[in-house]
């Protein structure tokens, strides 16, 4: 049988093993995986289908395993080996991280348990260090071994210990025990187990909620299937990073107003009946400020000022969603303050987090603006504005709580 051609007998054995496993899944008391593997091995052994003298009907089998356990050996590397080892190690680490993260979350969700990702990484690192010292293969959580163990009835991590002991005993005492095991039967076990990882229900849910994530998952699947594991995972990471940057580059922003009967300040685009304080623009930016969106932030602030129904005296940025600023965005804020100041407008901030303030202090912008321009809440900023400006403003809470009071209070929330 030439390479690349279909082996009918191997295909028949693999399909038979796969169907056996899938049918026996309905009967939890029957070890479907064990029955399929033993049955395929017996068929090949009794019919002598693996014989090399009958190449036209030969079925690829596992063959004999090396006898004995690997010994301790310090790996040796030359100068020419450093680059390949580093690149290979990076690829293995990337696949291990992705494989472990997905499997851990999947099975933790099924078992309603908690998985510590850091502990998982420490365990994998220690295992790979030991494998390197005993001539072993790189170790990772496996999208095939884990489902196989679950399909065989595994419930705890003791399964791995028992499996390791069994493999060690077989290598030491009976390395030829599985020599007639068809490779097609092993493939059937992996395929049957991997089928359980395909969450069709979750894909439908993702399609309903956010379609770009659905297409991202399909793209990752096709990338791994067509390009291989490492390029496919790399492509998925690149696409995810691009999507993250896109969201941060063009985030949502809003001009806030006061809605009668509703606490706080809200997006006037979503609440057309919201009232704005004359001469005051409350602007909220729903993302960190960094080099990619700094100019857009400035443009939207100036658009909010231009769209104000009354001449603007203060512009207050609701900065609670802003979790970080960089040097480029700090320079943009400085330029924006100069532009607004020339127009007679004070630039202020409300609800800015202390770590963000600390960055502005390091950049020198905090002292330049002055501490008096930073307020703990939007309500405090509104109160300070009303106290410093001659503005006719009656808040709905004032009307509700003191309808008989005259003249009306200009207190903000």
C-alpha positions in Angstrom: 0.0 0.0 0.0 1.5 3.2 -1.1 1.7 6.2 1.2 -1.3 8.6 0.7 -3.7 5.9 -0.4 -6.6 4.6 1.6 -6.1 1.3 3.4 -9.5 -0.4 3.2 -8.9 -2.8 6.1 -7.5 -0.1 8.4 -10.4 2.2 7.5 -12.9 -0.6 8.3 -11.2 -1.4 11.6 -11.1 2.3 12.6 -14.7 2.9 11.7 -15.8 -0.2 13.5 -13.9 0.8 16.6 -15.4 4.3 16.4 -19.0 3.0 16.1 -18.4 0.6 18.9 -17.3 3.4 21.2 -20.1 5.7 20.2 -22.8 3.0 20.6 -21.6 1.7 23.9 -21.6 5.3 25.3 -25.3 4.8 26.0 -24.4 2.0 28.4 -22.2 3.5 31.1 -21.5 0.1 32.7 -19.8 -1.2 29.6 -16.2 0.0 29.0 -16.6 1.0 25.3 -13.1 2.1 24.8 -11.6 -1.0 26.2 -13.9 -3.3 24.2 -13.1 -1.5 21.0 -9.4 -1.5 21.5 -9.2 -5.2 22.6 -11.6 -6.2 19.8 -9.6 -4.5 17.1 -6.4 -6.0 18.5 -7.9 -9.5 18.5 -9.2 -9.1 14.9 -5.8 -8.0 13.6 -3.9 -10.7 15.6 -6.2 -13.6 14.8 -6.4 -12.8 11.1 -2.7 -12.0 10.8 -3.7 -8.7 9.1 -0.5 -7.0 10.2 1.8 -9.5 8.4 4.5 -7.8 6.4 4.3 -10.6 3.8 0.8 -9.6 2.9 1.4 -5.9 2.2 -1.8 -5.5 0.2 -3.9 -6.2 3.3 -1.4 -5.0 5.9 -2.8 -2.9 8.8 -0.5 -0.5 10.5 0.0 -1.5 14.2 1.6 0.1 17.2 4.5 -2.4 17.2 6.7 -3.4 20.1 7.7 -0.8 22.6 11.3 -0.3 24.0 11.8 -2.3 27.1 12.7 -0.6 30.4 12.4 2.9 31.8 14.6 5.8 30.6 17.5 6.7 32.7 18.7 10.0 34.1 20.7 12.1 31.7 21.8 15.7 31.6 21.0 17.1 28.1 23.9 18.6 26.2 23.6 21.5 23.9 26.0 23.2 21.5 26.0 26.8 20.3 24.1 25.7 17.1 21.3 24.1 19.2 20.4 27.2 21.2 18.1 28.8 18.6 16.2 25.7 17.6 15.7 24.7 21.2 14.5 28.2 22.1 12.1 28.3 19.2 10.9 24.8 19.8 10.5 25.5 23.5 8.5 28.6 22.8 6.2 26.7 20.5 5.7 23.9 23.0 5.0 26.4 25.8 2.5 28.2 23.6 0.6 25.0 22.7 0.8 23.8 26.3 -0.7 27.1 27.6 -3.5 27.1 25.1 -4.3 23.4 25.5 -4.2 23.5 29.3 -6.3 26.6 29.5 -9.0 25.3 27.2 -9.2 21.9 28.8 -9.0 23.1 32.4 -11.9 25.6 31.8 -14.0 23.0 29.9 -13.7 20.3 32.5 -13.9 22.6 35.5 -17.1 24.0 34.1 -18.5 20.5 33.7 -17.6 19.5 37.2 -18.5 22.9 38.7 -15.0 23.1 40.2 -12.2 25.7 40.3 -8.9 25.4 38.5 -5.9 27.6 39.4 -4.2 28.4 36.1 -0.9 29.4 37.9 -0.8 26.0 39.6 -1.5 24.3 36.3 1.5 26.1 34.7 3.8 25.3 37.7 2.8 21.6 37.4 3.5 21.5 33.7 6.8 23.3 34.1 8.0 20.8 36.8 6.8 17.9 34.7 8.6 19.1 31.6 11.8 19.8 33.6 11.7 16.2 34.8 11.0 14.9 31.3 14.0 16.7 30.0 16.2 15.0 32.5 14.9 11.5 31.7 14.8 11.7 27.9 11.1 12.2 27.8 8.8 14.0 25.4 7.4 17.5 26.2 4.4 17.2 28.5 1.1 19.1 28.2 -2.5 18.7 29.0 -3.9 16.8 26.1 -7.1 17.4 24.2 -7.1 13.7 23.4 -5.8 11.9 26.5 -8.1 13.8 28.9 -11.3 13.0 27.0 -10.1 9.4 26.6 -9.6 9.1 30.4 -13.0 10.6 31.0 -14.6 8.3 28.5 -13.0 5.3 30.3 -14.7 6.4 33.6 -11.9 8.5 35.2 -13.1 10.7 38.0 -10.0 12.0 39.8 -6.4 12.8 39.2 -5.5 9.4 40.6 -6.2 8.2 37.1 -2.9 9.7 35.9 -1.0 8.1 38.7 -2.4 4.7 37.9 -1.8 5.2 34.2 1.8 6.1 34.8 2.4 3.1 37.0 0.7 0.8 34.4 2.8 2.2 31.6 6.0 1.8 33.6 5.1 -1.8 34.5 4.3 -2.6 30.9 7.5 -1.1 29.6 9.5 -3.1 32.2 7.7 -6.5 32.0 5.7 -6.7 28.8 6.8 -4.2 26.2 5.3 -6.3 23.4 1.8 -6.6 24.9 0.3 -3.9 22.5 2.4 -4.7 19.4 -0.7 -5.7 17.4 -2.9 -2.8 18.5 -4.1 -1.1 15.2 -3.2 2.5 14.8 -6.7 3.0 13.3 -8.2 1.9 16.6 -6.2 4.4 18.5 -7.3 7.1 16.1 -10.9 6.0 16.7 -10.5 6.4 20.4 -9.1 10.0 20.0 -11.8 11.0 17.5 -14.6 9.6 19.7 -13.2 11.5 22.7 -12.6 14.7 20.9 -16.2 14.7 19.6 -17.3 15.3 23.2 -15.3 18.6 23.2 -17.3 20.1 20.4 -19.8 22.3 22.2 -22.4 22.9 19.5 -24.8 24.4 22.1 -22.1 27.0 23.1 -21.4 27.8 19.4 -25.1 28.5 18.9 -25.2 30.6 22.0 -22.1 32.6 20.8 -23.7 33.0 17.4 -26.8 34.6 19.0 -24.9 36.8 21.4 -21.9 38.0 19.5 -21.2 36.8 16.0 -17.7 38.0 15.6 -16.7 35.6 18.5 -18.4 32.8 16.6 -16.4 33.5 13.4 -13.2 33.9 15.5 -13.7 30.4 16.9 -14.4 29.0 13.4 -11.4 30.8 12.1 -9.2 29.3 14.9 -10.6 25.8 14.1 -9.8 26.2 10.4 -6.4 27.6 11.2 -5.4 24.6 13.3 -6.9 22.2 10.8 -5.3 23.7 7.7 -2.1 25.2 9.0 -1.2 23.1 11.9 -1.4 23.5 15.7 1.3 26.2 16.1 0.4 28.4 13.1 -3.3 28.0 13.9 -2.9 29.0 17.6 -0.6 31.9 16.5 -3.2 33.1 14.1 -5.9 32.9 16.7 -3.8 35.0 19.1 -3.0 37.6 16.5 -6.7 37.9 15.6 -7.7 38.2 19.2 -5.1 41.0 19.8 -6.3 42.9 16.7 -9.9 42.7 18.0 -8.8 43.9 21.4 -7.0 46.8 19.9 -9.9 47.6 17.6 -12.3 47.8 20.6 -9.8 50.1 22.4 -9.2 52.2 19.4 -12.8 53.2 18.8 -14.5 52.8 22.2 -17.9 54.1 23.2 -18.2 57.6 24.6 -21.2 59.6 25.8 -22.4 63.0 26.8 -24.3 62.6 30.1 -27.4 64.3 31.3 -29.9 64.1 34.2 -33.0 62.0 33.8 -36.0 62.8 36.0 -36.6 60.1 38.5 -33.4 58.3 37.8 -30.3 58.5 40.0 -27.0 59.6 38.5 -26.1 60.8 35.0 -26.9 59.0 31.8 -26.1 58.9 28.1 -28.3 61.6 26.5 -28.3 59.5 23.2 -30.1 56.7 25.0 -32.3 59.1 27.1 -33.6 61.8 24.8 -35.5 63.3 27.7 -32.4 63.8 29.8 -31.6 67.4 30.8 -28.1 68.9 30.7 -26.8 71.6 33.1 -26.4 74.8 31.1 -22.8 75.6 30.4 -21.6 72.2 31.6 -20.6 69.2 29.5 -20.3 65.8 31.2 -18.3 63.5 28.9 -17.6 59.9 29.6 -15.0 57.8 27.9 -15.4 54.0 28.2 -11.9 52.8 27.7 -8.3 53.3 28.7 -6.5 56.2 27.1 -3.5 55.2 25.0 -1.7 56.2 21.8 -4.2 54.5 19.5 -7.3 56.4 20.7 -5.9 59.6 22.1 -6.7 61.7 19.0 -10.2 60.2 18.8 -10.8 61.2 22.5 -9.8 64.7 21.7 -12.0 64.9 18.7 -15.0 63.6 20.5 -14.5 66.0 23.4 -14.4 68.9 21.0 -17.5 67.6 19.2 -19.3 67.4 22.5 -18.4 71.0 23.2 -19.5 72.1 19.7 -22.8 70.2 20.1 -23.7 71.8 23.4 -27.0 73.8 23.3 -25.4 76.5 25.5 -22.0 78.2 25.7 -19.7 75.8 27.6 -17.8 76.9 30.7 -16.7 73.6 32.2 -16.1 70.2 30.6 -16.0 67.3 33.1 -14.6 64.0 32.0 -16.3 61.1 33.8 -13.1 59.1 34.1 -14.2 56.0 36.1 -13.9 53.7 33.0 -10.4 55.1 32.2 -8.1 52.5 33.8 -4.8 53.7 32.3 -3.1 56.5 30.4 0.2 56.5 28.5 2.6 59.3 27.6 0.9 60.0 24.2 -2.5 60.3 25.8 -1.2 62.5 28.5 0.3 64.9 25.9 -3.0 64.9 24.2 -4.8 65.9 27.4 -2.3 68.7 27.8 -3.0 70.0 24.3 -6.7 69.6 24.9 -6.6 71.6 28.1 -4.7 74.4 26.2 -7.3 74.4 23.4 -10.2 74.5 25.8 -8.6 77.1 28.0 -8.2 79.4 25.0 -12.0 79.0 24.5 -12.7 79.9 28.1 -13.5 76.3 29.1 -12.1 74.6 32.2 -11.2 70.9 31.8 -12.0 68.8 34.8 -12.1 65.1 35.8 -14.4 63.1 38.0 -14.1 59.6 39.5 -10.6 59.1 38.2 -8.9 56.2 39.9 -5.9 56.8 42.1 -3.5 54.7 40.0 -4.4 56.8 36.9 -3.8 60.0 39.0 -0.4 58.6 40.0 0.5 58.3 36.3 -0.6 61.9 35.7 1.5 63.0 38.6 4.6 61.3 37.1 3.8 62.9 33.8 3.6 66.3 35.5 0.0 66.8 34.2 -1.7 66.6 37.6 0.2 69.5 39.0 -0.3 71.5 35.8 -4.0 71.1 35.9 -4.3 71.6 39.6 -5.9 69.3 42.2 -9.0 71.5 42.3 -9.9 70.1 38.9 -10.3 66.6 40.1 -13.5 65.5 41.8 -14.4 62.3 43.7 -17.8 62.0 41.9 -19.6 63.5 39.0 -22.2 64.8 41.5 -19.5 66.7 43.4 -18.2 68.2 40.1 -21.8 69.4 39.3 -22.2 70.9 42.8 -18.9 72.8 42.5 -19.9 74.1 39.1 -23.3 75.3 40.3 -21.7 76.9 43.3 -19.2 78.8 41.1 -21.4 79.8 38.2 -24.7 81.8 37.9 -26.8 79.1 36.4 -30.5 78.5 36.6 -30.9 74.9 37.4 -33.5 73.0 39.4 -32.8 69.3 40.0 -35.6 66.8 40.0 -34.6 65.6 43.5 -34.9 69.2 44.7 -38.4 69.4 43.3 -39.4 66.0 44.8 -37.8 66.6 48.2 -38.5 70.3 48.7 -41.3 71.3 46.4 -42.3 74.2 48.6 -38.8 75.6 48.9 -38.2 79.0 47.3 -36.0 80.1 45.8 -35.1 76.6 44.5 -31.8 75.1 45.5 -29.2 74.6 42.9 -27.8 71.5 44.6 -26.7 68.7 42.4 -26.9 65.0 43.3 
